């Protein structure tokens, strides 16, 4: 797909969704899909966005106008005492201009922080800019949290990953819906397949029973940080695979979730890790930890 075709398709998507009033949940799902769909990962596992693709997503028709926003963002990066080149890497890009002729155009590989600065300096009258400001602000904070992950206590690690799970499960549900998972029953089966792949054939009911939980208790609320991390990886990789490979049909989506779960399990085994079903079940639930943290914070504020 050349640049013109990409711009056209992304613009069509944007107009179709943003032309109607969205509920907060619909806005979150749309925004997540829009910005994650243009996220790239290099061979070192580092994520980045291309400025030309972000330009289209943010509904800037002219590169010169968007370049001005990028320059403002670079200045903000410099003023924050960050190394600009770490977040804005200038690259060339070949595009088809017709009749088999190509020419090189300017582009940037952008970090998530760079994207955050760009939307902060963008035209706030655009609805997609407002959505982007919220999205990249939240995601940048999450990234900061993960970067300080080793300094967290086990309880705070659990809270951090559980929060990530909530966000990514929403995105996964959106991707599953696009693939043809329509009803609540369909989605329950889809989720169960992912667990079966990761837990060596055990589904939600079996995991629930193995942990000795009450009917009202959720299995994700009674997982340690290592088990949660394995499930987060399962969710994010399934989400990405469904979207990138444009997988459609219930059977195909279910099979994909199972295969990704099984692949994560295989990776754990190859690394000599403990299988998720063999990991200990924490005594405290996520809700208990949340209440404790809230109580501590209230004591500090008094």
Secondary structure, DSSP 8 states (H G I E B T S, - for coil): --HHHHHHHHHHHHHHHHTS---HHHHHHHHHHHHHTTEEE-TTS-EEEEHHHHHHHTT---HHHHHHHHHHHHHHHHHTT--HHHHEEEEEEEEEEETTEEEEEEEEEE-HHHHHHHHHTS-TTSHHHHHHHHHHHHHHHHHHHHHTGGGS-HHHHHHHHHHHHHHHHHHHHHHHHHHT--SHHHHHHHHHHHHHHHTTT--HHHHHHHTT--TT--GGGG--HHHHHHHHHHHHHHHHHHHHTT--SHHHHHHHHHHHHHHHHHHHHHTT---GGGS---SS-HHHHHHHHHHHHHHHH-
